């Protein structure tokens, strides 16, 4: 995996999924709590309340619903999750787990109340999931659907981006294509990675 030649996207996805499958559920839960604690310590992110997009629902993803969502609500933040509409992600405001259901991809999706629909341009911060990230340049490998790549390439999107994953998903380099996206910082259960993205 760490040879001079990068693996294919498909091979890296299989490798990361296998890595995470071998981690006990209790360990993943511990990592999630540690990661959320690092997020909560980032006063520069949360000082001025805005609208933040969260994610979650898969076994091998950090749990942002249990502790982070209510903490953000208590600090005056609006919280949103994305619903899959066709090939696009559309944010809807949520106030708690009662506003969520399992979508067709197994992820948490918001109940789509028309009066809670937001525009992507209203988001001030997006916590971005990734199956793998590069700590060198912030390159992101998604799960293959291209949903976040389409979202993050929208010209009206002005939100700050923070990649969220476990340390097991961090690599020096990952295979990328022209449409793939980069994030300027990544938070894991162990570290904050500030990276130099390709467009800096």
C-alpha positions as CSV (number, residue, x, y, z in Angstrom):
1,X,0.0,0.0,0.0
2,X,2.9,2.4,0.7
3,X,4.9,1.5,-2.4
4,X,6.1,4.1,-5.0
5,X,3.0,3.4,-7.1
6,X,-0.4,4.6,-5.8
7,X,-3.2,2.0,-5.6
8,X,-6.3,2.4,-7.7
9,X,-9.2,4.1,-6.1
10,X,-11.1,0.8,-6.0
11,X,-8.1,-0.9,-4.3
12,X,-7.7,1.9,-1.7
13,X,-11.4,1.8,-0.9
14,X,-11.3,-1.9,-0.3
15,X,-8.1,-1.5,1.8
16,X,-9.7,1.2,4.0
17,X,-13.0,-0.6,4.4
18,X,-11.1,-3.8,5.5
19,X,-9.0,-1.7,7.9
20,X,-12.2,-0.3,9.5
21,X,-14.0,-3.7,9.5
22,X,-11.3,-5.1,11.7
23,X,-11.8,-2.3,14.4
24,X,-14.2,-3.3,17.2
25,X,-17.3,-1.3,17.5
26,X,-16.3,-0.2,21.0
27,X,-13.0,1.2,19.6
28,X,-14.8,3.1,16.9
29,X,-17.1,4.6,19.5
30,X,-14.1,5.7,21.6
31,X,-12.5,7.2,18.6
32,X,-15.7,9.1,17.8
33,X,-15.8,10.6,21.3
34,X,-12.1,11.6,21.1
35,X,-12.7,13.1,17.6
36,X,-15.7,15.1,18.8
37,X,-13.8,16.3,21.8
38,X,-11.1,17.7,19.4
39,X,-13.8,19.4,17.4
40,X,-15.4,21.0,20.5
41,X,-12.0,22.4,21.5
42,X,-11.8,24.3,18.2
43,X,-13.1,27.7,19.4
44,X,-12.0,29.3,16.1
45,X,-14.7,27.2,14.4
46,X,-17.5,27.7,16.8
47,X,-17.1,31.3,18.2
48,X,-19.6,32.8,15.8
49,X,-22.7,30.7,15.4
50,X,-23.8,29.8,11.9
51,X,-25.1,26.8,10.0
52,X,-23.1,23.6,10.0
53,X,-23.7,20.5,7.9
54,X,-23.0,17.2,9.6
55,X,-23.1,13.6,8.4
56,X,-23.2,10.0,9.8
57,X,-25.0,6.7,10.0
58,X,-22.4,4.3,8.7
59,X,-20.7,1.9,11.1
60,X,-17.2,3.0,10.0
61,X,-17.9,6.8,10.2
62,X,-17.4,9.0,13.2
63,X,-20.6,9.5,15.3
64,X,-21.4,13.2,15.1
65,X,-25.0,12.8,16.3
66,X,-24.8,11.6,19.9
67,X,-22.6,14.4,21.4
68,X,-21.8,17.0,18.8
69,X,-25.3,17.8,17.4
70,X,-26.8,18.7,20.8
71,X,-23.7,20.5,21.8
72,X,-23.9,22.7,18.7
73,X,-27.6,23.3,19.2
74,X,-26.9,24.5,22.8
75,X,-24.3,27.0,21.4
76,X,-26.8,28.5,19.0
77,X,-25.7,26.8,15.8
78,X,-28.2,25.7,13.2
79,X,-27.4,22.1,12.3
80,X,-28.2,20.4,8.9
81,X,-27.8,17.1,7.2
82,X,-27.9,16.4,3.5
83,X,-30.7,14.5,1.7
84,X,-29.9,12.8,-1.6
85,X,-32.1,14.2,-4.3
86,X,-31.2,12.6,-7.6
87,X,-27.5,13.0,-7.9
88,X,-27.3,16.1,-5.7
89,X,-27.0,16.7,-1.9
90,X,-29.5,19.2,-0.5
91,X,-29.2,20.4,3.1
92,X,-32.2,20.4,5.5
93,X,-32.1,21.8,9.0
94,X,-32.4,19.2,11.8
95,X,-32.9,19.9,15.5
96,X,-32.2,16.4,16.8
97,X,-32.1,12.7,15.9
98,X,-35.9,12.8,15.8
99,X,-35.5,14.7,12.5
100,X,-33.4,11.8,10.9
101,X,-34.1,8.6,9.1
102,X,-32.0,6.0,7.3
103,X,-31.6,6.8,3.6
104,X,-31.3,4.3,0.8
105,X,-27.5,4.4,1.2
106,X,-27.6,3.6,4.8
107,X,-26.6,7.0,6.0
108,X,-28.6,9.4,8.2
109,X,-30.8,11.7,6.1
110,X,-33.0,14.5,7.3
111,X,-36.8,14.3,7.2
112,X,-37.5,16.7,4.3
113,X,-39.8,19.3,5.8
114,X,-40.2,21.9,3.1
115,X,-39.9,24.7,5.6
116,X,-36.5,23.3,6.7
117,X,-34.9,23.2,3.3
118,X,-31.7,25.2,3.1
119,X,-29.6,26.4,0.2
120,X,-26.0,25.2,0.1
121,X,-25.0,28.9,0.0
122,X,-26.5,29.3,3.6
123,X,-24.0,26.9,5.1
124,X,-21.1,28.4,6.9
125,X,-19.3,25.2,7.8
126,X,-19.3,21.7,6.3
127,X,-17.9,18.7,8.1
128,X,-16.9,16.6,5.1
129,X,-16.8,12.8,5.3
130,X,-14.2,10.9,3.4
131,X,-13.1,7.3,3.0
132,X,-9.5,8.4,2.8
133,X,-7.6,11.7,3.0
134,X,-4.1,12.8,2.2
135,X,-2.4,14.7,5.0
136,X,0.0,16.2,2.5
137,X,-2.4,18.1,0.2
138,X,-5.9,17.4,1.7
139,X,-7.0,15.3,-1.3
140,X,-10.2,13.4,-0.5
141,X,-11.3,10.0,-1.6
142,X,-15.1,9.5,-1.3
143,X,-17.2,6.4,-1.5
144,X,-17.6,6.5,-5.2
145,X,-20.9,8.3,-5.8
146,X,-19.5,11.7,-6.4
147,X,-22.1,13.5,-4.3
148,X,-19.7,15.6,-2.2
149,X,-17.5,16.4,-5.2
150,X,-20.6,17.9,-7.0
151,X,-21.7,19.7,-3.8
152,X,-18.2,21.2,-3.1
153,X,-17.7,22.3,-6.6
154,X,-20.8,24.5,-6.6
155,X,-19.9,28.2,-7.3
156,X,-22.3,29.5,-4.7
157,X,-20.8,27.4,-1.9
158,X,-18.8,29.6,0.5
159,X,-18.7,27.3,3.6
160,X,-15.5,26.5,5.4
161,X,-14.6,22.9,4.9
162,X,-13.2,20.5,7.5
163,X,-12.5,16.9,6.6
164,X,-13.6,14.4,9.3
165,X,-12.3,10.8,9.5
166,X,-10.4,8.4,11.7
167,X,-6.6,8.2,11.7
168,X,-6.8,4.8,10.0
169,X,-8.1,6.7,6.9
170,X,-5.1,9.1,6.6
171,X,-2.4,8.5,4.0
172,X,0.5,10.5,2.6
173,X,-1.0,10.3,-0.9
174,X,-4.1,9.0,-2.5
175,X,-5.2,8.5,-6.1
176,X,-7.1,11.5,-7.4
177,X,-8.8,12.8,-10.6
178,X,-9.5,16.3,-11.9
179,X,-13.0,16.4,-10.3
180,X,-11.8,15.3,-6.8
181,X,-11.8,17.8,-4.0
182,X,-9.3,19.0,-1.4
183,X,-9.9,20.2,2.1
184,X,-7.6,22.6,4.0
185,X,-7.8,20.8,7.3
186,X,-8.6,17.4,8.6
187,X,-9.6,16.4,12.2
188,X,-9.2,12.8,13.5
189,X,-9.4,11.3,16.9
190,X,-5.6,11.9,17.3
191,X,-4.7,15.0,15.4
192,X,-5.6,18.2,13.5
193,X,-4.0,18.1,10.1
194,X,-3.5,21.5,8.5
195,X,-2.6,20.8,4.8
196,X,-1.6,22.7,1.8
197,X,-4.3,22.2,-0.8
198,X,-3.7,22.2,-4.5
199,X,-5.4,25.6,-4.9
200,X,-3.5,27.4,-2.1
